Structure formats: structure tokens, C-alpha cells
């Protein structure tokens, strides 16, 4: 019996990784799979085993793995700040290194928003957030989600969160409603929530630029973020954008919000900064809030591994890779090509297929069928063993996070296999599902029962 307490106690992982390169993971037992999930949590953006990143980390380890953010200078921190601020083309003025995870960065951004209002003489303490979102696992940040499996913690949550509806035209629009009508209704509801909850007490609205894992990579409709920011400015409420899963080039724009005309007050990033090679997270500050903090001697926030030196060294190398050559130039085109491939393969032969949406290398396939969660997990299981492809399939969607190192040709090969297996399983699903018990939320990849 293991002394390790696993997340899924009755279904601990059985496969051990013994090697990886680019998008390929090699498991014990000789199994090699192509991973479309970015390491299971979209953390790996550029692929494993990148020589440039490994050299940068090795060089840093020879000096010191971490030095205190408050006490010592680390030149790599300055390089990373210069790089991320310059990419923003004037939309951000300062980088604040937050800690290890995106959740820590989210909380740091919230605390910076609170401090900025406080320094301006405003006593605000509430935060707007959106249904079907997830920003991290600390109690403060977790209180901004409505995932049912986390309801056990509700009695611990701070009571300063205000929810607005999920932004998802496909799932939330009224039958017959156009995108413009849906947008007007959603913005009206958004402003009414503010007006009903004392606007002068609200610090910020926290939202993903590009909805992530729960809904399955849903980009905002045209005018949404711009309309939201217009309302927020009216009441002096900050806009905090979450780009943990959608930033750092994976949508084809370096920052996922770039196709809009918004200017966020804060933007936070996490795992994508160092592509999962080492923990690091950060917050970018817009001009106005940056100016507020230049007038005080200390930021009232700190974490032990803030500006983790090994993570920063990895992040500098990762971001140089992303912004060099033609990496970003091909991501949007290749992502669009793969989405069209999926649509072409499934639209006329599948009654389960509903849509494919997203941008760049963050996209998702939505389906609808009896026992949809079980269908997704069985599909993932069959792809793993029959096609040597790893996917994130459950609930009502299959979310894809390919590595930026992959070419269109390699992705076409993989997504042809995914479509083949989707069609194969759908043709047999009514018969299979009629005798199938409800499956656990975490399917054991070693199980060949399906």
C-alpha cells in the first residue's frame, strides 16, 4: 500500500512517465502517446525537452535555484519584465512576479487591486466573477468558482464575491437570439449586478480573456470585453484578466485579449510562462495602477517563492522561443485549419457533434449524447490505447491544447485519428451505453475494459 495520498483515492494513477520529447510521452510498459492536453492541465505550451530551456535552467542551477525577491537582484527577472512589457505595446507598464501558480497570481492581482483603490482613498472590498470559471485553489480564489465538486468548501468562502452569468453564446443564448441581442442582454445583466451591489464597494471584475477548462475554450464574441470594460470604467472598477491557460502565444496572439481594444488594469499568468518546466506566475499592471504603486515604499504582498529564480530562467527561455521565428505566425492559421478539418469530418456524419470553437492552439469540440460524460471518458480511453493519442474528453466537450512546437502536418495526422475514433464510438454508443454503469470522473488509463 502506498503512503502517498492521491487525489482520486480509489483510482490512483498506474502509468509512470519514463521519458518525453516535444508532444510525445513515453510511459512504463513501452506505451508512447501523442499528448494533445499540454501535460493534462495545458501547462506545457512549447513541448518537452526543449534544449534552449534546459540549458537556461542548468545554467541557473549552477548559480542558485532561488533568491529572495525582496532582498536580491536577479537579472533574469528584469529581462522577463522587459520582454513581457515590450510585447504588450504600451498596454502594460510593470510586471509583478507573484509566486508559483496561476491561483497565487490571481490572488496577488486581487490584492493589488484592493491596495490601489485603498491608496486612492476608496474603501472597496468586493469582486465580480463569472459562473463556470476557475482561477485556482486557494480559498480566496476558489470562492470565485461554482464547480459542484468544490461545494464542500462553501462555508469557508469569503463573502465578497458577486457572480455574473457565464459568457457562452452557444449554451446561454435564448433560442432565436442573435449574437448582438445576446451581447446586449448580457451587458445589461452585468451592469444590473453592479448597480444592485453598491458599485462604490467593488474592486474589480476577474475573468478569463478566453474561457478555459470548464466550458472548453470559448472565445468572447465581438464587443464583449470592450462592452464590459466600458461599464467598469463608469464605476471605477478594475478589469483583471486571467490568461493562465490562454496567454503566452497559444491562441496565436501573444496575449489572448489582443484582438479586442481593451486595456486591462491587471493581467495574470501562470503555468504557461515557463511551459511547465518550473513553477512561476506573474501579474502585469496597466499604466494607471502602475502609477499608483510608484508612490509608495512597499507592496503589501509576498510569497516564499516569489520570482522563483529557476522558474524565471525557464520563463525567459520559453518566451524567447515563443516570440522568435514564425511560431506565432502559423498558430492561428494551423488552428483554423484543424478546426475546419474536424468540422468537415464530423458535420455530416455525426449527430453528436455540435460545434468546434476556439482560436490558435486552444480549441474544443462540443458534443451531446446519452451519458455524455461516459462517452467522453471512453473516447479518451480508446484513443489512448487504440491510437496512442491523449485527449481531455469529459462532460460535454473535448478540449485540445497542442504544443506550439507541432506542425500542421503532425496535427492533421493526429486529428484524423481523433475523428475516426469519435465516429467509430458514436456508431456503437447506444448499444454500449445501455449496459454501461456511470464511470468515475477519472478513468484509469490502464483499464482496457472498454
C-alpha distance (Angstrom), angle and dihedral (degrees) to the residues before:
residue distance angle dihedral
X1 . . .
X2 3.80 . .
X3 3.81 120.6 .
X4 3.81 88.2 -148.1
X5 3.80 117.0 101.9
X6 3.80 105.9 -139.1
X7 3.80 126.4 -158.1
X8 3.81 92.2 -119.7
X9 3.80 98.6 42.5
X10 3.82 96.7 -172.2
X11 3.78 93.7 41.7
X12 3.82 110.5 40.5
X13 3.82 118.9 176.1
X14 3.79 115.0 -89.0
X15 3.79 102.3 -176.4
X16 3.79 118.1 87.3
X17 3.81 121.1 -157.0
X18 3.78 112.5 -130.1
X19 3.79 99.4 171.9
X20 3.81 146.6 -3.7
X21 3.78 139.9 -169.3
X22 3.80 128.3 176.0
X23 3.86 103.0 -38.5
X24 3.80 97.8 -20.0
X25 3.80 121.7 101.6
X26 3.80 119.3 -167.9
X27 3.79 115.0 -153.5
X28 3.78 131.5 -166.2
X29 3.78 110.5 -85.5
X30 3.78 93.3 46.1
X31 3.82 96.7 -79.0
X32 3.81 115.0 149.0
X33 3.81 119.6 -175.6
X34 3.78 138.0 179.7
X35 3.81 107.3 -123.7
X36 3.83 118.6 -143.0
X37 3.82 93.1 171.7
X38 3.81 101.5 73.5
X39 3.79 92.5 -117.8
X40 3.80 95.0 -36.5
X41 3.80 95.2 -66.8
X42 3.82 101.9 50.1
X43 3.81 87.8 -105.4
X44 3.80 97.4 128.8
X45 3.80 109.1 68.5
X46 3.82 104.9 163.8
X47 3.81 102.7 34.0
X48 3.79 132.9 -98.3
X49 3.79 127.4 -72.7
X50 3.81 97.0 28.6
X51 3.80 104.1 173.0
X52 3.81 94.3 -149.8
X53 3.81 92.0 55.8
X54 3.80 94.6 43.3
X55 3.81 91.6 51.7
X56 3.80 91.4 50.3
X57 3.81 91.2 50.2
X58 3.81 92.8 46.4
X59 3.80 90.8 51.4
X60 3.81 91.1 49.8
X61 3.81 92.8 48.3
X62 3.79 90.0 55.1
X63 3.82 88.4 59.8
X64 3.81 104.6 35.6
X65 3.81 133.2 -47.6
X66 3.79 95.3 -136.6
X67 3.77 139.1 2.5
X68 3.80 125.4 -170.9
X69 3.82 112.7 -89.3
X70 3.80 93.4 -141.6
X71 3.80 97.6 45.0
X72 3.81 110.6 36.7
X73 3.77 137.5 43.3
X74 3.80 118.1 -123.3
X75 3.80 113.4 -169.6
X76 3.80 91.4 -153.2
X77 3.80 89.4 63.1
X78 3.80 89.8 57.4
X79 3.81 91.3 46.9
X80 3.80 91.7 51.0
X81 3.81 92.2 48.0
X82 3.81 92.0 49.4
X83 3.79 91.0 48.6
X84 3.82 97.3 48.8
X85 3.81 94.8 42.5
X86 3.82 92.5 47.9
X87 3.82 92.2 50.2
X88 3.81 89.6 55.3
X89 3.84 91.2 64.6
X90 3.78 93.8 -136.3
X91 3.81 99.3 -40.4
X92 3.82 91.9 109.3
X93 3.80 130.2 38.2
X94 3.80 106.2 -178.5
X95 3.82 138.9 31.8
X96 3.78 119.3 -147.5
X97 3.80 115.2 -165.7
X98 3.78 106.0 -140.7
X99 3.79 115.2 -178.8
X100 3.79 141.6 -83.1
X101 3.79 106.8 -44.5
X102 3.77 142.5 36.6
X103 3.79 88.3 -113.0
X104 3.81 90.1 58.7
X105 3.80 89.6 48.9
X106 3.80 90.8 50.2
X107 3.77 91.2 53.0
X108 3.80 90.8 45.5
X109 3.82 90.4 53.0
X110 3.81 90.5 49.8
X111 3.79 91.5 50.2
X112 3.80 91.6 47.4
X113 3.81 89.3 51.3
X114 3.80 90.2 50.2
X115 3.81 91.5 48.9
X116 3.80 93.4 46.9
X117 3.81 91.7 54.1
X118 3.80 90.5 44.2
X119 3.80 92.0 51.3
X120 3.81 88.4 51.3
X121 3.80 89.8 54.9
X122 3.82 95.9 -103.8
X123 3.81 119.0 129.9
X124 3.79 101.7 -148.8
X125 3.80 126.3 153.5
X126 3.84 110.6 157.2
X127 3.81 128.7 95.7
X128 3.78 131.0 -154.6
X129 3.80 116.4 -140.3
X130 3.78 138.1 170.4
X131 3.80 132.2 -112.8
X132 3.82 117.3 -111.3
X133 3.79 91.7 29.0
X134 3.77 131.8 123.3
X135 3.80 125.2 -165.5
X136 3.82 105.5 165.4
X137 3.78 147.2 -52.2
X138 3.80 108.0 -91.0
X139 3.80 112.0 109.0
X140 3.81 93.2 -110.2
X141 3.79 94.2 50.3
X142 3.80 95.2 36.8
X143 3.80 89.0 59.2
X144 3.82 86.4 71.1
X145 3.80 93.7 65.7
X146 3.79 132.7 77.0
X147 3.80 98.9 -158.7
X148 3.84 105.9 147.0
X149 3.81 93.6 -139.9
X150 3.82 88.6 63.4
X151 3.81 95.6 51.7
X152 3.80 88.9 102.2
X153 3.81 87.6 77.0
X154 3.80 97.7 49.8
X155 3.81 93.6 104.9
X156 3.82 88.4 59.4
X157 3.80 96.6 50.7
X158 3.81 121.5 112.5
X159 3.81 108.7 -113.0
X160 3.79 97.7 -130.7
X161 3.82 102.2 94.0
X162 3.81 125.6 107.9
X163 3.81 118.0 -164.6
X164 3.78 127.0 -145.2
X165 3.82 123.2 -173.5
X166 3.79 124.7 -79.1
X167 3.81 113.8 -92.7
X168 3.79 104.5 -125.3
X169 3.80 120.3 125.4
X170 3.82 93.5 -168.2
X171 3.80 95.7 54.0
X172 3.82 102.6 26.7
X173 3.79 106.8 38.8
X174 3.80 121.8 104.3
X175 3.84 114.1 -113.1
X176 3.80 108.4 -87.5
X177 3.80 93.4 15.6
X178 3.81 116.8 135.2
X179 3.81 122.6 -136.5
X180 3.81 90.5 -106.5
X181 3.81 91.9 50.5
X182 3.80 90.9 47.6
X183 3.82 90.4 48.9
X184 3.82 93.2 50.8
X185 3.80 91.4 48.3
X186 3.79 92.9 47.3
X187 3.81 93.6 49.1
X188 3.81 89.9 48.0
X189 3.81 90.8 53.0
X190 3.82 90.3 46.1
X191 3.80 92.7 54.6
X192 3.80 92.6 43.8
X193 3.83 90.2 56.9
X194 3.80 88.8 53.6
X195 3.80 93.5 48.0
X196 3.80 92.5 47.7
X197 3.82 92.4 53.6
X198 3.82 106.5 49.0
X199 3.83 104.9 -91.4
X200 3.80 91.5 -146.7
X201 3.84 89.6 65.2
X202 3.84 97.0 53.7
X203 3.82 119.2 98.2
X204 3.78 104.1 -174.6
X205 3.78 150.2 -26.7
X206 3.82 113.5 -115.9
X207 3.79 117.4 -157.3
X208 3.77 142.1 145.9
X209 3.80 114.1 -104.4
X210 3.77 86.0 -139.2
X211 3.81 116.9 18.6
X212 3.80 112.2 -110.3
X213 3.76 141.7 -163.1
X214 3.81 105.2 -17.4
X215 3.80 98.3 55.3
X216 3.77 95.7 24.0
X217 3.83 113.3 -109.4
X218 3.79 104.8 -43.3
X219 3.83 113.6 177.4
X220 3.82 116.4 -148.0
X221 3.79 117.4 -100.2
X222 3.80 116.6 -111.5
X223 3.79 112.0 -73.8
X224 3.80 97.2 15.6
X225 3.80 101.1 109.5
X226 3.79 92.0 36.7
X227 3.81 90.7 51.9
X228 3.79 91.3 47.0
X229 3.80 92.4 50.7
X230 3.80 91.9 48.9
X231 3.81 90.1 56.2
X232 3.81 92.8 44.8
X233 3.81 92.6 52.0
X234 3.79 90.1 53.4
X235 3.82 89.3 62.3
X236 3.85 98.1 33.2
X237 3.82 91.3 -113.4
X238 3.80 118.4 151.7
X239 3.80 124.0 -121.6
X240 3.82 113.3 -135.2
X241 3.81 114.4 -171.6
X242 3.80 122.4 -158.6
X243 3.82 112.0 -145.9
X244 3.79 98.5 161.7
X245 3.81 92.8 119.2
X246 3.80 101.6 21.7
X247 3.81 105.0 38.7
X248 3.81 135.5 82.0
X249 3.79 96.3 62.1
X250 3.80 102.1 -56.2
X251 3.82 94.0 121.6
X252 3.80 92.0 48.0
X253 3.80 92.7 -100.9
X254 3.78 115.3 83.1
X255 3.81 90.2 -127.7
X256 3.81 113.1 34.5
X257 3.82 92.6 -139.1
X258 3.83 92.8 58.0
X259 3.84 96.6 101.4
X260 3.82 87.6 62.9
X261 3.81 126.6 67.7
X262 3.80 96.3 -123.9
X263 3.80 125.9 127.8
X264 3.82 107.9 -153.6
X265 3.78 119.5 -150.0
X266 3.80 89.7 -143.8
X267 3.79 134.9 9.8
X268 3.77 123.2 -174.2
X269 3.80 131.2 -160.0
X270 3.79 135.1 -175.0
X271 3.79 137.4 162.4
X272 3.81 95.6 13.8
X273 3.80 91.9 62.2
X274 3.81 92.5 74.9
X275 3.83 95.3 18.4
X276 3.80 91.4 -120.3
X277 3.81 93.0 -60.7
X278 3.81 90.2 116.1
X279 3.82 135.9 -8.0
X280 3.80 117.3 -89.5
X281 3.79 138.7 138.9
X282 3.78 135.9 -179.7
X283 3.80 147.0 -177.0
X284 3.81 125.5 -136.6
X285 3.81 117.4 -151.4
X286 3.80 127.2 -149.4
X287 3.80 123.2 -131.0
X288 3.81 100.0 -92.6
X289 3.80 97.5 48.2
X290 3.81 91.3 41.4
X291 3.79 88.5 57.5
X292 3.81 91.4 52.9
X293 3.80 91.9 55.8
X294 3.81 94.6 48.9
X295 3.81 88.0 69.7
X296 3.82 98.2 60.7
X297 3.82 130.8 68.8
X298 3.82 97.6 -134.4
X299 3.81 142.0 27.3
X300 3.81 107.6 -134.1
X301 3.77 96.4 -133.4
X302 3.79 136.6 81.5
X303 3.82 142.9 159.4
X304 3.81 130.7 -166.7
X305 3.80 96.6 -114.8
X306 3.79 96.1 33.7
X307 3.80 108.1 152.7
X308 3.82 89.8 7.5
X309 3.80 101.3 -151.2
X310 3.80 97.2 -142.1
X311 3.79 90.3 47.5
X312 3.81 91.9 48.7
X313 3.81 91.6 51.1
X314 3.81 89.2 51.7
X315 3.81 91.3 45.6
X316 3.81 93.3 53.6
X317 3.81 90.7 52.4
X318 3.82 93.0 44.7
X319 3.80 94.1 49.4
X320 3.81 92.0 46.7
X321 3.80 87.9 53.8
X322 3.81 92.4 49.5
X323 3.80 94.8 47.9
X324 3.81 96.9 43.1
X325 3.78 129.4 85.2
X326 3.79 117.6 -7.9
X327 3.81 99.8 -42.5
X328 3.81 96.2 121.1
X329 3.80 93.8 35.8
X330 3.80 92.9 66.3
X331 3.81 101.4 36.2
X332 3.81 97.8 79.9
X333 3.83 93.6 43.3
X334 3.80 94.2 45.7
X335 3.79 92.5 45.4
X336 3.80 90.6 51.2
X337 3.80 90.4 48.4
X338 3.82 91.9 53.4
X339 3.81 92.8 46.6
X340 3.80 89.5 52.5
X341 3.80 89.7 48.2
X342 3.81 90.6 54.8
X343 3.80 92.0 46.3
X344 3.80 92.3 48.7
X345 3.81 93.3 47.9
X346 3.81 97.6 45.9
X347 3.81 109.4 26.2
X348 3.80 97.6 80.9
X349 3.79 100.8 32.5
X350 3.82 104.3 38.1
X351 3.79 127.8 69.5
X352 3.82 89.8 -177.1
X353 3.81 95.3 58.8
X354 3.83 111.6 93.0
X355 3.78 107.7 166.6
X356 3.76 147.1 -33.0
X357 3.80 117.8 -137.7
X358 3.78 141.7 163.8
X359 3.78 137.9 82.8
X360 3.78 133.8 -95.7
X361 3.79 112.7 -23.8
X362 3.80 94.2 -15.6
X363 3.80 109.9 80.6
X364 3.79 140.2 129.6
X365 3.79 141.6 -154.9
X366 3.79 115.7 -137.6
X367 3.80 119.6 -154.3
X368 3.79 137.2 175.4
X369 3.81 125.8 -154.4
X370 3.83 143.1 126.1
X371 3.82 111.1 -61.5
X372 3.80 89.9 6.2
X373 3.81 95.5 -179.9
X374 3.80 91.0 53.4
X375 3.81 90.7 46.7
X376 3.81 90.8 54.8
X377 3.78 94.9 47.8
X378 3.79 93.6 46.0
X379 3.80 89.5 48.7
X380 3.81 89.4 52.3
X381 3.80 90.7 48.6
X382 3.80 93.8 49.1
X383 3.80 92.7 46.7
X384 3.78 90.7 50.3
X385 3.80 94.7 54.2
X386 3.79 104.1 25.3
X387 3.81 100.5 38.6
X388 3.84 102.7 17.9
X389 3.80 90.9 -123.6
X390 3.81 125.6 131.6
X391 3.83 118.0 -147.9
X392 3.81 137.5 170.8
X393 3.82 102.0 -124.4
X394 3.81 124.0 160.0
X395 3.79 144.9 112.9
X396 3.80 102.1 14.6
X397 3.80 104.5 -31.9
X398 3.78 147.7 54.0
X399 3.80 110.1 -140.0
X400 3.79 119.8 -157.0
X401 3.82 127.0 -158.2
X402 3.82 106.6 171.3
X403 3.79 119.7 -174.5
X404 3.80 118.2 -99.6
X405 3.81 89.1 -127.2
X406 3.82 91.1 69.7
X407 3.79 124.1 100.7
X408 3.79 127.5 -138.4
X409 3.81 89.6 -108.8
X410 3.81 94.3 56.1
X411 3.81 91.6 46.2
X412 3.82 93.0 49.2
X413 3.80 89.2 55.7
X414 3.81 92.3 50.1
X415 3.80 96.7 44.7
X416 3.80 92.8 48.6
X417 3.81 86.1 58.9
X418 3.82 91.7 48.0
X419 3.81 92.0 51.3
X420 3.82 91.4 46.5
X421 3.79 91.5 54.2
X422 3.82 93.2 43.6
X423 3.82 90.6 55.1
X424 3.82 92.8 43.7
X425 3.80 93.3 52.2
X426 3.81 94.7 43.2
X427 3.81 91.3 55.1
X428 3.81 90.1 58.0
X429 3.80 100.3 31.0
X430 3.80 102.0 100.2
X431 3.79 90.8 55.1
X432 3.81 93.6 43.0
X433 3.81 96.7 44.1
X434 3.81 93.8 50.3
X435 3.80 90.3 68.4
X436 3.81 98.5 30.4
X437 3.82 121.3 108.7
X438 3.79 118.0 -139.9
X439 3.77 107.5 -81.2
X440 3.82 125.2 -134.1
X441 3.79 116.7 -100.0
X442 3.79 89.7 -111.3
X443 3.79 111.6 51.5
X444 3.80 114.9 -153.8
X445 3.83 105.1 -118.1
X446 3.82 88.3 -150.4
X447 3.79 91.6 62.0
X448 3.81 110.3 103.4
X449 3.80 93.7 177.6
X450 3.77 91.4 113.3
